[in-house]
Amino acid sequence: EEFGFSRERRTVVWLPTFGDGVCSIRWYAKQIAGLKARYNVLVRPHPISFRKAPGDIRILEDLNLRIDSDDVRDMNYLYAAADFVVCDYGGTAFSALYLDKNIVQLDVPGADTFYTSSGSSNLELRELLSPVIRSPDAGNLQQVLEDDSVWARQAEQREKAFQKYFAPYRGKSADRVVSVLRSLSGQAYPPG
């Protein structure tokens, strides 16, 4: 409601990171803006972008994209609203993976070189999950979003990637902690 989105449309939440050579705004803003005819589209730039990359923010504003500038927003609300999470680098893809969201990873030309030298797991995740959109293919973004076979395939990939990056207690972590703590104190779990 805050962003005036239609409940009849699916929602794309784009979470571009901050930084020269890794931020996807300059490479993909026009293609993301082109989705507005069929989707609710929200862009949540990295909060530092508003101070350190005003040119990127201007690009988004010039395309009349809805921008979330609330730098203290609980990101869980954005993930919950998203049918598709579009991201480039940083932790957002891993958050979306943990929450089992449909993920589109955007490749920024030249960023692989930067991340290869830093040993980033972002590149590893790109090998595990498709689609990864490269700038020459950005015009196909809507087609990718609408292809149910892409998302069925990715659901299987996400499960494997989840097992690789996270403990297998999805939704039951608190129960596991209680169990461990009770076992340390000599109490049986569950109590009974």
N, C-alpha and C positions, 0 to 999 in steps of 0.2 A: 504493500500500500504506500509506503514511504516514497517509492520511486514511480508510482503510477503504473505499475505493470498489470497487464491483463492476465487473469487466471486461465484464459483460453489458450495462451501461448506458452511454449516452453521457454526456459530462461537460460541464457548464456552469461556466465560470470567470468570476465577476463581479469586476471590478476598478474599484470606485468610487473616484473621486478625492476629495481633501480640499478643503473650503472651503464656507462658507455660500453658498447660492445656486447651487452647481454640483454638489454631492455628491448622488448619487441614492439614498442609503440610505433616507432618510425617505419618499421617494416610492414606492419599488419593493420594499422588503424583504419585504413580505407576499407579493407576486406571485412573487418569486424563491424564497421559502421554499416556495410551493405547487408548485414544480417537483420537490421532493425525492421525491415519490411515483414519479416516472418517470425521473429523472436523478440522476447524481452532481452535487452542487452544492457548489462551493467559493467562498468570498468572500475576496478579498485586498484589504482596505481599504488605502488609502494609509498608510504607516507613521506619519505624523504624527497620523492620526486617533486612535491609541491614547492619545496624550498630550493632544491638543487638542480632541477630539470624543468623549469617553467616552460621551455619550448615544447617539451613533450606534452605537458598539460594543455597548452594552447592547441596543439594538433587535435587532441580529443575534443576540446571545446568547439573548435572550428567545424568538426564533424557532427556536432550536436549529440554526442554520446552522453548517456547518463553516467555521471562520475560520482563515486562514493568518496568523499573527502574526509570522512569521519575517522581520524587517525586512532581513535580508541574503541572503535566498534569491535564487538565480539565477532570474530571472523566465522564462527560457527553458524551465525545467522545467514551469512552469504553462502556458505557451503550448503546449508539446508535448502535455500531457495534455488540453488543451481541444478538444472538438468544436465548442464555441461560446464565443466571448469576448463577454461583455456588459460594456459600458463606458459612461461618460457623457462626460466631457471630459478634456482633457490628452492625453498622448502614447500612452496604451494602445491606442487605435484604430489609430494609425499603426504601432505595433509589431505588432499583429495583422494589419494589412494587409501589412506587409513579409513576415510569415511565412505569408501566404495562409490565414488562419483565417476561419471563418464569424464575422461580426461583427454583433452587435446593439447599436445605439447607443440609449441612453436619454436622452430629453429631460427636463431638469429645468425646470419652469415658471419663467420669468423669466431663465434663464441666457443665452438668446439675446441679451438686451439687454446683459448684461455682456460677452459675447464679441463682439458687433457693435462695441462701442466700442473693443475692443482689437485688432480686425482678425484674429481667430483663424482659423486654417485648419480648426479643428474644425467650424465652421459650413459651410465649403466642402465638407468631407468628407461632411457630412450630405446635401448636395445630390447628391453623386456615388454614395453607397451607401445602399441600403435593405436591411433595414428600420430605420427610426427609430421607436422606440416612444414615444408620448406618454402621460402618466399616465392620461388617461381610457381609453386602449386597453390598459393594462397587463394586464388580465385575459385578453387574447388572446395573451399571450406564449408559452404552451405550443403553441397552434395554429400560431403563426409558426415555432417551432422544428421542428415536425413537417411543415411544408410543403416538400417537396423542390423545388417550383418556385421558391420564394423563394431557395433556396441556389443553384440553377442560374443564376438571373438575377443573383444577387450575384456569382457567380464571374466572370461577364463584366464586371460593374461593378468588381470588385476589380482585374482586369487593367488596365483603363483607368486607374483611380486609381493603381495601382502605377507605371505609366508616367509619370504626372503628377508624383508625389512622389519617386520613386527612380530611380537610374541603371539602365539596362537590362542589368545584369550579374548578375542573380539567380543565386546559386550559383557565379559565376565571377569575382567581384571580385578575388580573390587572383591568378588567372591574368592578369587585365587589368593589375594593378599590376606583376607580373613583366614582362609584355610592354612596358609603358611604361618601366620601369627599364632593361631590356635595350636598348631602342631608344635611350635616352639614352647608354648606354655603348658603343653600336655593335655589340652582340651581336645575332644573329638569335634570334627566338623562334618556335617552340621550338628548343632547341639541336639541331644535327644536322648 
